[in-house]
Amino acid sequence: MSATPVTSSRLAFLAAIAAVVAPFAAGTTLGAIRFVSADLDPLVITILRLGIGALVLLPLALLFARGWPRGRDFWILIGFGVLMFGFSQWMVSASLTYTSAARGGILASTVPFMTLALAAALRAEQLTWMKVCGVAIATCGVGLALWQDASAVPGGWRGDLFMIAASAVLSVYNVATRKVIRRYPPLIFVVCNLVPGALMLGVIGAVSGASFAAINLSSESLLAILYIGVIGSAFTYFLWLWALRHTTPTRVAIGLTMNPVGALVAAAIILDETITTGVWVGLACIAGGILLTNWRLRDAAPRETADVR
């Protein structure tokens, strides 16, 4: 069915909102991951995160979704799942073993710059001064927030590297999925990504001897794990992929600058991490960058989205 300009504009607006809500929720998840990182191996945390998300979304997809991928697309989606929902999310969990939730969230906000550079290089979307300025301001805000961050952990550079690597993978995913993601409903796409990622990490965990038993977790830790799986996986990933389907990679990626806001909120409430005034100033720059990047939404619906399901 052909989308009218009004429908496309409305979808682009809703996608911009989704692209802000999803990273904020993901940011709060970083605090929950940091909370349980002392009790669980990063690989186990990631397996639980993806596994719970798959258990929530798979029955819904089987009941309500139509148009499952076949042939070449089937293997492409599996590859994306292994790359993004396997390796990338494991690196996020590994990062939070070494660094704070607040710093991890701030570093994750480098994704917009990486995505814009990659999308422009591959001509995946039109480069405008609004987008360049918005991403530049948001990235400066990230730098300021990192400089003023009082929650840095000694030796946390290892966690910083893990988070930057995970962000690079996410940037590639944002751009590489721009065409195939519009051929399938978001519910199907996220399930076809989550399940392979969880299975791959499960096999790695079994081979490496990762233990799910003999873990004495408190009720708070169990609630944190449930939150990581339901909110940090099922809800966040579905909303994120829905946004990617209805707007450009950079406009979705700029929403990731809300990730540290969620992380800072969780860090302050759950972990008592120190948040300085300079960090909040940096986050204000990040918010300004988001608004500037999404100031005009007429071109937000990509040319490929002539067919809207």
N, C-alpha and C positions, 0 to 999 in steps of 0.2 A: 504494500500500500504506500503510495507516495505521500510524503510528509509536506504539509503546507508550510509557508514561511513562519506563520504564527505558531504552529505546533513545534517546529524546529527551534524557534526562539524560546518557547516555554520549556522544552526539554533541555536546552542548553543552560537555562537559568537554574532549573532543578538539579542538573548535573553539577553546576558550580557549587551549589549548596551541599550536595552529597560529597563532593570532593573536599569540602572543609570538615564536615561532620565525621567522615570516616577516619581521617588522620588524627583528629582530636581523640576519638575513641581508641585508636591504635596507640596514641601517646600514653593514655591512662594505663593501657596494657603493659607498657614498658615498666611502669612502677610495680605492677603485679609480678612481672617476670623477675625483676630485681629482688622482690620480696621473697621469692621461693628459690632464688639462685644458690643460696647457701645450702639448701637441702637436696636439690636435684641437679643432675648433670644437664648442661645445655641441650644435649641431644634428646634426652628424655622429655624436657620441657617442650621442645619443638614437636616431638612426636605426639605428645598429649594435646598440644595446641591444634595441630592439623587434624588429628584423629577425632577430637571432640567436634571440631567444625564440620568435618565430613559426616559424622553421625547425625548432626543437626540438619544439614542441608540435603544429604542424599535422599532420604525418604520424601522430602518435599519435591525434589527434582523428579523422582520416579513417579510421583502422583500427578504433578501438575505441568511439568515441562514437556515440550514436544520438539523434535528436530535434533536428535543426538548426532554428533559427528561420526563420519565414516571415512574409510580410506585414508588418504594423506592427511586430512584435517585431524583425524583421530590421533595420529602419531605426533602431529605438531602440538596439539593441546597437552599430550602427555609430556612432551619435551619442555613446554613452558611450565608445567606443574613441577617437574623435577628441578628445573633451574630456579624458579621464583619461590615456589612453596616448599621446596626442599632445601637446597643449599643456602639461599638468601635468608630464610627464616631461621635456619640453624645459626648463621653468622650473627643475626640479631641477638639470639639467646646467648651465644658465646660472648658477644660484646659486653652484655650486662653482667657477666661474671667478673669483669675487670674494671668497669667504669660505672658511673652513676646513671640513674634513670633520666635525670634532667639533661646531663651532657649527651647521653645517647640520643635523646629526642632532638636536641639542637643539631647534632651531627646528621641526623636523618633528613634535616631540612636542606641539605646540599642537593637533594634530588632534583628540584626545579631547574637549577643551573645546568646540571648534567643532562637532563631531559631536553631542555631548550637547545643546548649545543648539539646534541645528537639529532634531534628532530630537524633542526635547521640544516645540518650537514647532509642529511639524507633527503632533504626537501619533503619531509613528511607533513609539514604545516608551514603556513606563511609566517615569516618573521616580521613583526611590527615593532615600532619604537615603544609602544605601550607595554608589550610583552617584555622587551629587553629591559626597560626601566623598572618594571614591576619586579622581575626576577633579580635585577641588580640590587634594588633596595632591600628586598627580602634576604638576599645573600649577605649584604652588609649587616643586616640585623642579626643573622646567624653568627657572623664573625664577632660582632660586638657582644652578643650574649655569651659566646664561648670565652672571650677575653675576660668578661666580668664574672664568669661562673666560679662560685666558691665551693662547688661540690666536687671538683676534680679530685680523683683518687690517685695517690702515688702509684706509679707504674701503670696508670690507666691508658697510656698510649696504645697498648695492645688492644684494648677495647675500642678505642677510637678507630684503629685500622680496620677491625672487624666491621664496625658500623659503616665506615666509608665504603668498604668493599660491598656490603649488602646494599647500600644506596646505589652504587654503580650498577649492580644487577637489576635493581628495580627500575632504573632509568632505561636500560636496554629493554626491559619487559614493557614499559609504557609505550615505547615507540614501535617495537617489533610486533605487538599484538594489535596495532591500530586497525588492520584490515580484517583479520580472521575473527576478532571479537565481535564484529558487527554481523557476522553470519549466524550467530547462535544466541539464544536468550542468556542473560547474565547468570541465571541459576544453573544452567547446564555448564556454562563455561567455568564457573568457579568450582563446581563439583569435579569436573574433568581435570582441573588443576590440583585441587586439594587431595583427592584420593591417591594419585600417583606420587605426589610429594610425601604423603604420610607413609605409603607402602615402602617407598625407597628408603626413607629414614628408619622405618621399622626393621628392614632387612639389615641395614648398616648397624643398627643398635643390637640386633641379635648376634651378628658376626663379631662385633666388638665387645660383647658381654655387658652392654648397658643394662642395669638392673632396675626393674620397676617394683621389686619386692623389697622387704626388709627396710622400708622407708617409714620412719615415724613422723608423720606429718600432723601438724595441729589442724584444728578445724578451720582456722584462719587461712592456712596454706591451701587446704582443700577448696575453700571458697575462691581463693586467688586463682587456682588452676581452672576451676569451672568458669570463672570470669575470663581468663585468657582464652579458653576454648570457644565460648559462646560469643562474647563481645569482640575479643581480639582476633577471632578467626571467622566464624560464620557471618556475623553482622558486618564487620569491617570489610572483609574481602568482597562480599556480595555488593555492598554499597560502592566500593571502589571500582569494581568492574562495570557496574551499571553506569557510573560516571564516565569511565573510559569509552563506553559504547556510544555516548551521546555528546561528547565534546572533544576538544583536541588534547593531545598528550601534555602540552605545557600547561594548559588551564587546569588539568587534573593534578599535575605534579606540583603546581604552586600551592595547592591546598595542603601539601605535606608540611608546609611551614607552620601549620597548626599543630603538628606532631609534638613539638616541644612544649606547647601550651598545656596539652593534656598530660605530658610527662611531668611538667613542673607542678601541676595540680596534684597528681598522684604522689609525687615525691614529697611535697609539703605535707600532705595529709597522712600518707602511709609510712613514709620513711624518715620524716623529719629532716630532709635535706635542706640546706640553707639556700635561699633564693635572694639574690642581691637586687638593688634598684637598677643597676646596670643591665641585668638580665631582662628585667621588665621593659626597659627602654629598647633593648634589642628586639624584643617580641613585638613592641609597638611598630617598629620598622617592618617587621615581618608581616604584620597585619596590613600595613599600608601597601606593601608589595602585592599582597593578595588582591586588595581592592583595585589597584591600578591595572593589574593583569586582566581582571574580569570587568573592567570599566565598560567596555563595549562588547556585547555578546552577539552581535549580528553575524559574525563569522565563526561563532563558537561551534555551531553544528557543522562537522566536516563535510566536504563534498561527497564523501562516500556514503553518507547516511541518507540517501534518497529513499531507502526502504526502512520503515520503522515498524517493528512488530509490537 
